[in-house]
Amino acid sequence: MAVILAIDDSLTDLTMIEYILSSHQVLVARDGQEGLSMLKEHPETDLILLDLRMPVMDGFAFLDKMGPLGIEIPVIILTNSEEVDKEILGLDKGAMDFIRKPLNFQALQKRIEVQLRLKQATEQIRQHNRMLEEQVQQRTAEIRKTNEITINALVRLLEIRNVESSDHSRRTKVMMQLLCEELQKHPKDGYQLSEKDIQELVDTAPLHDIGKVGIPDNILLKPGRLEQAEIVIMREHVLKGVEALDYSTEPSDAKISFIETARELIASHHEWFDGSGYPNGLDHDKIPLSGRLMAVIDVYDALTSKRVYKEAMSHQKAIEVMSSEAERHFDPVIFQAFLKISNAIQAALNKD
């Protein structure tokens, strides 16, 4: 049994509708305003029969009011045979079907039956889609957790060799999150970031120096300045990091977005905005956005963290050093965004 709301100023038509639809629960209203009130009281309504010509609020006004309320209930309009133009207007305003007066018993029942079946089928599809969305969200959460565990395991390889502190992963993720969110507030061409983009950048940021696991200890842990030959070897960590995340696919296979983001970020985070960086001497927007973001984060983290070859620098001193080379090293849009939130970054990194 369906709940059907009949809105008509004709008592005769309402009585006839109640009789024809005696197998359903029929609610009645004498004008559009009363019909809206009835809908609020009975949100479970399955179908609306709507006369167009009524006092107080006619059928067209009812349809106009119903739309913004987000009420998705099929409407069958009731018209007279000479009101073809009004039928079309009613359909344009959201009605699903029409039936002409005087009402035909079988025609009315058949139209109602069709609309109720469509409504039921639509609800089944929506319910199925909701279940699929929940499954996708659950699977996505599982994949992200797996990625996080993998990343933490890889970063631990650096920590064990005393290359990074145990807080390195958190620091880079915090900075990447805040910097991406700041860019997202005022998106410019070439700097747009979706929520998925940000999630992947935040999750992969700790991997930027993973290639250092392939650098010999006598160079990686050297407490003093590196010789030129040693610098050449140290710079190989970029290629080693990219190779570490290499994977084989068939030509027809889709790329793995998460891994591609990580490889891109690793490959480009030592490029300088003026083209004097490595390994490929890229400049300006030829450097992927991920690399331009990571360049700022990596330098700040390196300056403010204690390493085997140096003590940690203060926040203010690090900002001064970075500003002195910003024109050559950093994307100006990203660096200005970083400066704008640098105090927030400092506060977030200092939290327990």
RODO-2510 file (C-alpha; in nm, 4 decimals, decimal comma):
residues 352
     n   res          X          Y          Z
     1     m     0,0000     0,0000     0,0000
     2     a     0,1374     0,3364    -0,1091
     3     v     0,0859     0,6796     0,0462
     4     i    -0,0642     0,9136    -0,2144
     5     l    -0,1232     1,2856    -0,1656
     6     a    -0,4094     1,4289    -0,3772
     7     i    -0,4090     1,8108    -0,4062
     8     d    -0,7249     1,9467    -0,5685
     9     d    -0,9799     2,2164    -0,4843
    10     s    -1,2623     2,0013    -0,6213
    11     l    -1,4270     1,7998    -0,3447
    12     t    -1,5897     1,5819    -0,6120
    13     d    -1,2537     1,4927    -0,7676
    14     l    -1,0987     1,4259    -0,4285
    15     t    -1,3838     1,1941    -0,3348
    16     m    -1,3494     1,0126    -0,6660
    17     i    -0,9711     0,9759    -0,6194
    18     e    -1,0195     0,8342    -0,2696
    19     y    -1,2690     0,5838    -0,4070
    20     i    -1,0518     0,4808    -0,7038
    21     l    -0,7443     0,4436    -0,4835
    22     s    -0,9111     0,2761    -0,1871
    23     s    -0,6338     0,0145    -0,1795
    24     h    -0,3831     0,2889    -0,0925
    25     q    -0,3566     0,5447     0,1874
    26     v    -0,4840     0,8683     0,0344
    27     l    -0,4073     1,2083     0,1889
    28     v    -0,5997     1,5110     0,0617
    29     a    -0,5318     1,8841     0,0405
    30     r    -0,7457     2,1622    -0,1107
    31     d    -0,4622     2,3859    -0,2420
    32     g    -0,0844     2,3967    -0,2883
    33     q    -0,0146     2,5591     0,0474
    34     e    -0,2083     2,2901     0,2308
    35     g    -0,0309     2,0320     0,0171
    36     l     0,3136     2,1562     0,1290
    37     s     0,2053     2,1383     0,4924
    38     m     0,0777     1,7853     0,4368
    39     l     0,4130     1,6853     0,2836
    40     k     0,5997     1,8076     0,5920
    41     e     0,3734     1,5976     0,8107
    42     h     0,4019     1,2926     0,5827
    43     p     0,7528     1,2712     0,4348
    44     e     0,6813     0,9050     0,3586
    45     t     0,4496     1,0142     0,0718
    46     d     0,5114     0,8022    -0,2390
    47     l     0,3179     0,9946    -0,5053
    48     i     0,1415     1,3280    -0,5577
    49     l    -0,1678     1,3918    -0,7717
    50     l    -0,1731     1,7655    -0,8416
    51     d    -0,4445     1,9841    -0,9890
    52     l    -0,3060     2,2922    -1,1640
    53     r    -0,5897     2,5438    -1,1158
    54     m    -0,6499     2,6076    -0,7447
    55     p    -0,6967     2,9104    -0,5174
    56     v    -0,4361     3,0315    -0,2623
    57     m    -0,1522     2,8406    -0,4311
    58     d    -0,1967     2,6769    -0,7712
    59     g    -0,0177     2,3679    -0,8993
    60     f     0,2589     2,5614    -1,0731
    61     a     0,3462     2,7529    -0,7556
    62     f     0,3408     2,4244    -0,5635
    63     l     0,5943     2,2736    -0,8052
    64     d     0,8126     2,5851    -0,7752
    65     k     0,8081     2,5593    -0,3949
    66     m     0,8611     2,1842    -0,3914
    67     g     1,1795     2,1931    -0,6020
    68     p     1,4076     2,3890    -0,3636
    69     l     1,2962     2,1681    -0,0727
    70     g     1,4748     1,8737    -0,2338
    71     i     1,1621     1,6581    -0,2195
    72     e     1,1924     1,3798    -0,4753
    73     i     0,8372     1,2472    -0,5039
    74     p     0,6846     1,1763    -0,8464
    75     v     0,4024     1,4142    -0,9402
    76     i     0,1145     1,3421    -1,1786
    77     i    -0,0665     1,6601    -1,2787
    78     l    -0,4419     1,6690    -1,3372
    79     t    -0,5512     1,8819    -1,6335
    80     n    -0,8447     1,9478    -1,8585
    81     s    -0,8346     1,8406    -2,2236
    82     e    -0,7859     2,1977    -2,3534
    83     e    -0,4860     2,2701    -2,1269
    84     v    -0,2068     2,1220    -2,3421
    85     d     0,0203     2,4240    -2,2879
    86     k    -0,0247     2,3897    -1,9111
    87     e     0,0561     2,0200    -1,9284
    88     i     0,3864     2,1026    -2,0962
    89     l     0,4637     2,3761    -1,8431
    90     g     0,3853     2,1383    -1,5566
    91     l     0,6203     1,8778    -1,7000
    92     d     0,8912     2,1428    -1,7427
    93     k     0,8544     2,2279    -1,3738
    94     g     0,9205     1,8697    -1,2669
    95     a     0,5981     1,6705    -1,2988
    96     m     0,6517     1,3153    -1,4206
    97     d     0,3213     1,2559    -1,5996
    98     f    -0,0290     1,3977    -1,6532
    99     i    -0,3837     1,2680    -1,6738
   100     r    -0,6844     1,4608    -1,7978
   101     k    -1,0177     1,5241    -1,6346
   102     p    -1,2776     1,3852    -1,6148
   103     l    -1,0718     1,1108    -1,4499
   104     n    -1,0727     0,7673    -1,6045
   105     f    -1,0530     0,4937    -1,3389
   106     q    -0,8313     0,2521    -1,5280
   107     a    -0,6053     0,5224    -1,6736
   108     l    -0,5464     0,6787    -1,3308
   109     q    -0,4697     0,3429    -1,1705
   110     k    -0,2313     0,2458    -1,4521
   111     r    -0,0435     0,5791    -1,4417
   112     i    -0,0073     0,5508    -1,0655
   113     e     0,1094     0,1909    -1,0908
   114     v     0,3794     0,2861    -1,3434
   115     q     0,5071     0,5777    -1,1327
   116     l     0,5162     0,3710    -0,8146
   117     r     0,7159     0,1008    -0,9906
   118     l     0,9592     0,3600    -1,1243
   119     k     0,9955     0,5089    -0,7762
   120     q     1,0609     0,1666    -0,6255
   121     a     1,3180     0,0828    -0,8936
   122     t     1,4898     0,4201    -0,8460
   123     e     1,5131     0,3674    -0,4709
   124     q     1,6590     0,0211    -0,5220
   125     i     1,9232     0,1663    -0,7530
   126     r     2,0067     0,4392    -0,4999
   127     q     2,0347     0,1854    -0,2197
   128     h     2,2620    -0,0292    -0,4363
   129     n     2,4765     0,2742    -0,5190
   130     r     2,5022     0,3650    -0,1508
   131     m     2,6232     0,0136    -0,0742
   132     l     2,8797     0,0360    -0,3541
   133     e     3,0004     0,3758    -0,2280
   134     e     3,0419     0,2358     0,1233
   135     q     3,2399    -0,0574    -0,0129
   136     v     3,4599     0,1764    -0,2195
   137     q     3,5221     0,4003     0,0822
   138     q     3,6087     0,0993     0,2963
   139     r     3,8421    -0,0384     0,0304
   140     t     4,0023     0,3029    -0,0198
   141     a     4,0653     0,3331     0,3536
   142     e     4,2235    -0,0141     0,3552
   143     i     4,4483     0,0739     0,0609
   144     r     4,5556     0,3996     0,2230
   145     k     4,6354     0,2188     0,5473
   146     t     4,8401    -0,0385     0,3551
   147     n     5,0257     0,2414     0,1766
   148     e     5,0930     0,4127     0,5080
   149     i     5,2354     0,0942     0,6608
   150     t     5,4565     0,0414     0,3544
   151     i     5,5815     0,3992     0,3631
   152     n     5,6557     0,3833     0,7345
   153     a     5,8518     0,0617     0,6811
   154     l     6,0595     0,2222     0,4064
   155     v     6,1226     0,5401     0,6043
   156     r     6,2317     0,3272     0,8999
   157     l     6,5211     0,2060     0,6833
   158     l     6,6555     0,5614     0,6873
   159     e     6,5860     0,6070     1,0565
   160     i     6,7758     0,2895     1,1426
   161     r     7,0793     0,4279     0,9636
   162     n     7,0477     0,7513     1,1656
   163     v     6,9821     0,9523     0,8525
   164     e     6,6453     1,0822     0,9644
   165     s     6,4817     1,1300     1,3016
   166     s     6,1830     0,9161     1,3983
   167     d     5,9631     1,2262     1,3567
   168     h     6,0642     1,2838     0,9963
   169     s     5,7570     1,1187     0,8500
   170     r     5,5162     1,3229     1,0623
   171     r     5,6950     1,6507     0,9887
   172     t     5,6843     1,6140     0,6114
   173     k     5,3212     1,5030     0,6150
   174     v     5,2141     1,7928     0,8384
   175     m     5,3912     2,0482     0,6205
   176     m     5,2584     1,9035     0,2961
   177     q     4,9025     1,9002     0,4320
   178     l     4,9143     2,2628     0,5477
   179     l     5,0861     2,3884     0,2338
   180     c     4,8427     2,2120    -0,0003
   181     e     4,5435     2,3392     0,1968
   182     e     4,6771     2,6955     0,1734
   183     l     4,7144     2,6668    -0,2056
   184     q     4,3670     2,5203    -0,2267
   185     k     4,2156     2,8338    -0,0672
   186     h     4,3223     3,0534    -0,3596
   187     p     4,3627     2,8218    -0,6577
   188     k     4,5508     2,9581    -0,9577
   189     d     4,6014     2,8031    -1,2983
   190     g     4,8529     2,5224    -1,2620
   191     y     4,8172     2,5034    -0,8845
   192     q     4,4758     2,3382    -0,8470
   193     l     4,4724     2,0446    -0,6073
   194     s     4,1859     1,8016    -0,5565
   195     e     4,1313     1,6210    -0,2271
   196     k     4,2729     1,3076    -0,3901
   197     d     4,5829     1,5000    -0,5039
   198     i     4,6416     1,6304    -0,1527
   199     q     4,5931     1,2884     0,0039
   200     e     4,8513     1,1321    -0,2280
   201     l     5,1017     1,4167    -0,1774
   202     v     5,0677     1,3987     0,2004
   203     d     5,1037     1,0208     0,2056
   204     t     5,4044     1,0094    -0,0290
   205     a     5,5992     1,3099     0,1056
   206     p     5,8022     1,0992     0,3548
   207     l     5,9412     0,8952     0,0638
   208     h     6,1231     1,1855    -0,1023
   209     d     6,4698     1,0708     0,0153
   210     i     6,4102     0,6959     0,0230
   211     g     6,6857     0,6502    -0,2361
   212     k     6,9419     0,7355     0,0330
   213     v     6,9220     0,3740     0,1497
   214     g     7,1402     0,2974    -0,1520
   215     i     7,4124     0,5505    -0,0638
   216     p     7,7243     0,4161     0,1142
   217     d     7,7550     0,4966     0,4861
   218     n     8,0909     0,6701     0,4464
   219     i     7,9161     0,9326     0,2343
   220     l     7,5673     0,9284     0,3837
   221     l     7,6897     0,9591     0,7431
   222     k     7,9942     1,1763     0,6813
   223     p     8,0000     1,4503     0,9484
   224     g     8,1881     1,7018     0,7356
   225     r     8,1527     1,8639     0,3939
   226     l     8,1321     1,6228     0,1010
   227     e     8,3954     1,6204    -0,1735
   228     q     8,2794     1,6820    -0,5301
   229     a     8,2994     1,3114    -0,6169
   230     e     8,0990     1,2311    -0,3051
   231     i     7,8353     1,4884    -0,3988
   232     v     7,7914     1,3143    -0,7327
   233     i     7,7313     0,9846    -0,5544
   234     m     7,4964     1,1462    -0,3005
   235     r     7,2865     1,2900    -0,5806
   236     e     7,2283     0,9398    -0,7103
   237     h     6,9748     0,8944    -0,4299
   238     v     6,7126     1,0604    -0,6513
   239     l     6,7405     0,8010    -0,9272
   240     k     6,7724     0,5211    -0,6718
   241     g     6,4501     0,6408    -0,5060
   242     v     6,2637     0,6424    -0,8355
   243     e     6,3968     0,2965    -0,9224
   244     a     6,2957     0,1650    -0,5804
   245     l     5,9332     0,2323    -0,6689
   246     d     5,9543     0,0901    -1,0188
   247     y     5,6848    -0,1606    -1,1078
   248     s     5,5977    -0,3610    -1,4151
   249     t     5,2636    -0,3453    -1,5887
   250     e     5,1171    -0,4701    -1,9107
   251     p     5,0792    -0,2023    -2,1804
   252     s     4,7033    -0,2059    -2,1292
   253     d     4,7262    -0,1703    -1,7489
   254     a     4,6436     0,1619    -1,5874
   255     k     4,9162     0,3454    -1,3981
   256     i     4,9037     0,3264    -1,0198
   257     s     4,8281     0,6866    -0,9239
   258     f     4,9764     0,6676    -0,5729
   259     i     5,3091     0,5230    -0,6949
   260     e     5,3265     0,7635    -0,9882
   261     t     5,2825     1,0584    -0,7516
   262     a     5,5630     0,9253    -0,5287
   263     r     5,7998     0,8672    -0,8228
   264     e     5,7316     1,2137    -0,9621
   265     l     5,7861     1,3787    -0,6239
   266     i     6,1107     1,1891    -0,5625
   267     a     6,2434     1,2610    -0,9112
   268     s     6,1855     1,6362    -0,9005
   269     h     6,2209     1,7618    -0,5420
   270     h     6,5861     1,8657    -0,5932
   271     e     6,5118     2,0681    -0,9078
   272     w     6,5542     2,4450    -0,8675
   273     f     6,3075     2,6945    -1,0102
   274     d     6,5808     2,8640    -1,2174
   275     g     6,6922     2,5331    -1,3699
   276     s     7,0140     2,4919    -1,1702
   277     g     6,8941     2,1871    -0,9738
   278     y     6,9297     1,8166    -1,0424
   279     p     6,8973     1,5548    -1,1832
   280     n     6,7431     1,7009    -1,5014
   281     g     6,7904     2,0773    -1,4725
   282     l     6,4169     2,1455    -1,5039
   283     d     6,2877     2,4972    -1,4487
   284     h     5,9626     2,6784    -1,3712
   285     d     5,6490     2,4771    -1,4479
   286     k     5,8538     2,2069    -1,6203
   287     i     5,9114     2,0911    -1,2632
   288     p     5,6064     1,8913    -1,1510
   289     l     5,3941     2,0626    -0,8879
   290     s     5,4723     1,7819    -0,6423
   291     g     5,8444     1,8522    -0,6755
   292     r     5,8000     2,2275    -0,6314
   293     l     5,5988     2,1669    -0,3150
   294     m     5,8464     1,9153    -0,1766
   295     a     6,1445     2,1413    -0,2508
   296     v     6,0214     2,4013    -0,0003
   297     i     5,9278     2,1413     0,2604
   298     d     6,2543     1,9477     0,2223
   299     v     6,4763     2,2536     0,2664
   300     y     6,2860     2,3755     0,5731
   301     d     6,2966     2,0294     0,7290
   302     a     6,6680     1,9917     0,6549
   303     l     6,7511     2,3311     0,8060
   304     t     6,5447     2,2908     1,1219
   305     s     6,6413     1,9269     1,1926
   306     k     6,9564     1,7954     1,3547
   307     r     7,1633     1,5852     1,1181
   308     v     7,4862     1,3918     1,1546
   309     y     7,6757     1,6779     0,9924
   310     k     7,5001     1,9771     1,1590
   311     e     7,2877     2,1109     1,4426
   312     a     6,9248     2,2163     1,3995
   313     m     6,8599     2,5755     1,2915
   314     s     6,5906     2,7954     1,4479
   315     h     6,2659     2,8560     1,2640
   316     q     6,3412     3,2233     1,2053
   317     k     6,6967     3,1586     1,0847
   318     a     6,5694     2,8896     0,8470
   319     i     6,3165     3,1328     0,6981
   320     e     6,5945     3,3892     0,6484
   321     v     6,8176     3,1371     0,4728
   322     m     6,5364     3,0144     0,2497
   323     s     6,4313     3,3712     0,1620
   324     s     6,7858     3,4575     0,0564
   325     e     6,7809     3,1928    -0,2163
   326     a     6,4062     3,1826    -0,2834
   327     e     6,4219     3,3599    -0,6200
   328     r     6,6492     3,0901    -0,7599
   329     h     6,5305     2,7867    -0,5703
   330     f     6,1559     2,7991    -0,5110
   331     d     5,8350     2,8478    -0,7040
   332     p     5,7330     3,2014    -0,5919
   333     v     5,3632     3,1134    -0,5570
   334     i     5,4394     2,8133    -0,3382
   335     f     5,7056     2,9937    -0,1349
   336     q     5,4713     3,2843    -0,0605
   337     a     5,2066     3,0372     0,0504
   338     f     5,4679     2,8720     0,2723
   339     l     5,5679     3,2050     0,4283
   340     k     5,2039     3,2871     0,4943
   341     i     5,1578     2,9721     0,7027
   342     s     5,5149     2,9309     0,8348
   343     n     5,4125     3,0169     1,1906
   344     a     5,1264     2,7667     1,1726
   345     i     5,3727     2,5071     1,0431
   346     q     5,6134     2,5779     1,3300
   347     a     5,3311     2,5444     1,5829
   348     a     5,2061     2,2199     1,4282
   349     l     5,5556     2,0655     1,4210
   350     n     5,6179     2,1569     1,7836
   351     k     5,3038     1,9834     1,9049
   352     d     5,3612     1,6673     2,1055
***
